[in-house]
Amino acid sequence: MPEILAYTGGIAATNGYLLSLPGGTVLVDAPDGVAAWLKKQNLKVDALFLTHQHFDHVLDAAAVKADHGCRVFAFVAFSHDLTLERLYGAVTGSPFSVPDFEVDEILEGKDTLEAVGETWKLYHVPGHSPDSLCFHLEAQNLLFDGDVLFLDGVGRTDFPGGSTQQLLTGIEEKLFLLPDMTRVFPGHGDDTKIGRERMENPFLT
């Protein structure tokens, strides 16, 4: 099992995960404050995986890329249409903007990814966000799924481009085919296991 460090930050208490693998380090998502946390801990990032581009998951993406020179992997190119920053600014009355960043490798249409010496399986599960992508390190039974599946929950579907049916179908037809012992590291809250959620998740049982 690789070492996994979790950072939680920003107004939505968003999780970022740093995996130390033999071939390098991967940061999954870049919530607000993670760049400063990495500096303080003296940690290096070789690759940044983005599960989706909602603002709370990508606010520090530009800073992480600038600090570490890492490659950024995401379903599609950076887009302000995906960040929800305009919607959030309108609702709260406090406009803000996600700093632009470049995606080095677009993963749309791909089902595997080679990065830091590992093969990752990719599952596109829209419904929370059109670009929601889950990263599965099959060799270690680890799944990083952003805001798709949570401990006893699923992602919100009331944002633009959301669909409850799409989300639940994607979870059942893709994620629930994985082994029971697969550990799930979500974008918010505690980690869980596929087998537990298949049996007990109130949104899916």
C-alpha positions as CSV (number, residue, x, y, z in Angstrom):
1,M,0.0,0.0,0.0
2,P,1.5,3.4,-1.0
3,E,1.6,6.2,1.6
4,I,-1.4,8.4,1.2
5,L,-1.5,11.8,2.8
6,A,-4.8,13.7,2.9
7,Y,-5.2,17.4,2.9
8,T,-8.6,19.0,3.5
9,G,-9.2,22.7,2.8
10,G,-11.4,25.5,1.4
11,I,-14.9,26.5,2.1
12,A,-16.3,23.1,1.1
13,A,-13.8,21.0,3.1
14,T,-12.5,19.4,0.0
15,N,-10.0,16.5,0.1
16,G,-6.8,16.4,-1.8
17,Y,-4.7,13.2,-1.7
18,L,-0.9,12.8,-2.1
19,L,0.2,9.3,-3.1
20,S,3.9,8.4,-2.8
21,L,4.6,5.6,-5.4
22,P,7.9,4.1,-6.5
23,G,7.8,6.1,-9.7
24,G,6.8,9.4,-8.2
25,T,4.1,11.3,-6.4
26,V,0.6,12.0,-7.5
27,L,-1.7,14.7,-6.1
28,V,-5.4,14.0,-6.7
29,D,-7.2,17.4,-6.8
30,A,-6.0,20.8,-5.7
31,P,-8.3,22.4,-3.1
32,D,-7.7,25.8,-1.7
33,G,-4.5,25.9,0.4
34,V,-2.9,22.6,-0.8
35,A,0.0,24.5,-2.5
36,A,1.0,26.1,0.8
37,W,0.5,22.8,2.6
38,L,2.9,21.0,0.2
39,K,5.5,23.7,0.7
40,K,5.3,23.5,4.4
41,Q,5.6,19.7,4.4
42,N,8.4,20.0,1.8
43,L,6.5,17.6,-0.5
44,K,7.0,17.3,-4.3
45,V,4.3,16.6,-6.9
46,D,5.1,14.8,-10.1
47,A,1.6,14.5,-11.5
48,L,-1.7,16.3,-10.7
49,F,-4.9,14.3,-11.4
50,L,-8.2,16.3,-11.4
51,T,-11.4,14.4,-10.8
52,H,-13.5,17.3,-12.1
53,Q,-13.1,21.1,-12.4
54,H,-15.6,22.4,-9.8
55,F,-13.8,25.4,-8.1
56,D,-13.3,23.7,-4.8
57,H,-11.2,21.0,-6.4
58,V,-9.0,23.2,-8.7
59,L,-8.5,26.5,-6.9
60,D,-4.8,25.7,-6.3
61,A,-4.2,23.8,-9.5
62,A,-2.4,26.7,-11.2
63,A,-0.2,27.3,-8.1
64,V,0.7,23.6,-7.8
65,K,1.6,23.4,-11.4
66,A,3.8,26.6,-11.1
67,D,5.5,25.3,-7.9
68,H,6.2,21.8,-9.0
69,G,6.3,21.8,-12.8
70,C,4.0,18.8,-12.7
71,R,1.9,17.4,-15.5
72,V,-1.8,18.0,-15.1
73,F,-4.3,15.3,-16.1
74,A,-8.0,16.0,-16.5
75,F,-11.0,14.9,-18.5
76,V,-11.1,18.0,-20.7
77,A,-9.2,21.3,-21.0
78,F,-9.6,24.0,-18.4
79,S,-13.0,25.7,-18.7
80,H,-14.7,28.4,-16.6
81,D,-17.9,26.8,-17.7
82,L,-17.1,23.8,-15.4
83,T,-15.7,25.6,-12.3
84,L,-19.1,26.9,-11.0
85,E,-17.3,30.1,-9.9
86,R,-20.0,32.3,-11.5
87,L,-22.8,30.4,-9.9
88,Y,-21.2,30.5,-6.5
89,G,-20.3,34.1,-6.8
90,A,-23.9,35.0,-7.8
91,V,-25.3,33.0,-4.9
92,T,-22.9,34.3,-2.2
93,G,-22.5,37.8,-3.6
94,S,-18.8,37.5,-3.4
95,P,-17.4,37.0,-7.0
96,F,-14.1,35.2,-7.4
97,S,-12.2,33.5,-10.2
98,V,-10.3,30.2,-10.4
99,P,-6.8,31.0,-11.8
100,D,-6.4,29.5,-15.3
101,F,-4.2,26.5,-15.6
102,E,-3.1,24.3,-18.5
103,V,-4.2,20.6,-18.8
104,D,-1.2,18.7,-20.2
105,E,-3.1,15.5,-20.9
106,I,-6.8,15.4,-21.8
107,L,-8.3,12.0,-20.8
108,E,-11.7,12.2,-22.5
109,G,-12.3,9.0,-24.4
110,K,-9.5,7.1,-22.6
111,D,-10.0,4.1,-20.3
112,T,-6.4,3.9,-19.0
113,L,-3.6,6.2,-18.1
114,E,0.1,5.6,-17.7
115,A,1.6,8.0,-15.1
116,V,4.5,7.8,-12.6
117,G,5.2,4.2,-13.6
118,E,1.7,3.0,-12.9
119,T,-1.3,2.0,-15.0
120,W,-4.5,3.7,-13.8
121,K,-8.0,2.7,-15.0
122,L,-10.3,5.6,-15.8
123,Y,-14.1,5.7,-15.3
124,H,-16.0,8.7,-16.6
125,V,-19.1,9.0,-14.3
126,P,-20.9,12.2,-15.1
127,G,-24.0,13.3,-13.2
128,H,-22.4,15.5,-10.5
129,S,-20.3,17.3,-13.1
130,P,-20.1,16.5,-16.9
131,D,-16.3,15.9,-16.6
132,S,-16.3,13.7,-13.4
133,L,-13.5,11.1,-13.7
134,C,-12.5,8.4,-11.3
135,F,-8.9,7.2,-11.1
136,H,-8.4,3.5,-10.2
137,L,-5.0,2.2,-9.2
138,E,-6.1,-1.4,-9.7
139,A,-2.8,-3.0,-8.5
140,Q,-3.4,-1.4,-5.1
141,N,-7.3,-1.6,-4.9
142,L,-7.5,2.2,-4.6
143,L,-10.1,4.5,-6.2
144,F,-10.0,8.3,-6.2
145,D,-13.5,9.3,-7.3
146,G,-14.0,13.0,-6.5
147,D,-17.6,13.8,-5.9
148,V,-19.1,10.6,-7.4
149,L,-19.5,8.2,-4.5
150,F,-19.2,9.0,-0.8
151,L,-19.5,7.2,2.5
152,D,-23.3,6.8,2.7
153,G,-23.8,9.3,-0.1
154,V,-23.4,10.4,-3.7
155,G,-22.5,13.7,-5.4
156,R,-25.0,16.5,-5.7
157,T,-26.8,16.6,-9.0
158,D,-28.5,20.0,-8.8
159,F,-25.6,21.9,-10.5
160,P,-25.6,22.8,-14.2
161,G,-25.0,19.6,-16.3
162,G,-26.1,17.4,-13.3
163,S,-28.2,14.3,-13.6
164,T,-29.2,12.0,-10.8
165,Q,-30.0,9.1,-13.2
166,Q,-26.7,9.5,-15.0
167,L,-24.8,9.5,-11.7
168,L,-26.5,6.5,-10.1
169,T,-26.3,4.4,-13.4
170,G,-22.6,5.2,-13.7
171,I,-21.9,4.2,-10.1
172,E,-23.8,0.9,-10.5
173,E,-22.4,0.0,-14.0
174,K,-18.8,1.0,-13.4
175,L,-17.8,1.5,-9.8
176,F,-19.9,-1.3,-8.3
177,L,-18.2,-3.8,-10.6
178,L,-14.9,-3.3,-8.7
179,P,-13.8,-5.7,-5.9
180,D,-15.5,-5.2,-2.5
181,M,-12.2,-4.4,-0.9
182,T,-11.5,-1.4,-3.2
183,R,-10.8,1.6,-1.0
184,V,-12.7,4.7,-2.1
185,F,-11.1,8.1,-1.5
186,P,-13.8,10.8,-2.1
187,G,-13.6,14.5,-2.6
188,H,-15.3,15.1,0.8
189,G,-15.5,13.2,4.0
190,D,-14.0,9.9,5.0
191,D,-12.8,7.0,2.8
192,T,-14.9,3.9,2.4
193,K,-15.0,0.6,0.5
194,I,-16.9,-0.4,-2.6
195,G,-18.4,-3.5,-0.9
196,R,-19.7,-1.4,2.0
197,E,-21.3,1.2,-0.3
198,R,-22.8,-1.5,-2.6
199,M,-24.6,-3.0,0.4
200,E,-25.3,0.0,2.6
201,N,-25.4,3.2,0.6
202,P,-28.9,4.6,1.1
203,F,-28.9,6.2,-2.4
204,L,-28.1,2.9,-4.2
205,T,-29.4,-0.1,-2.2
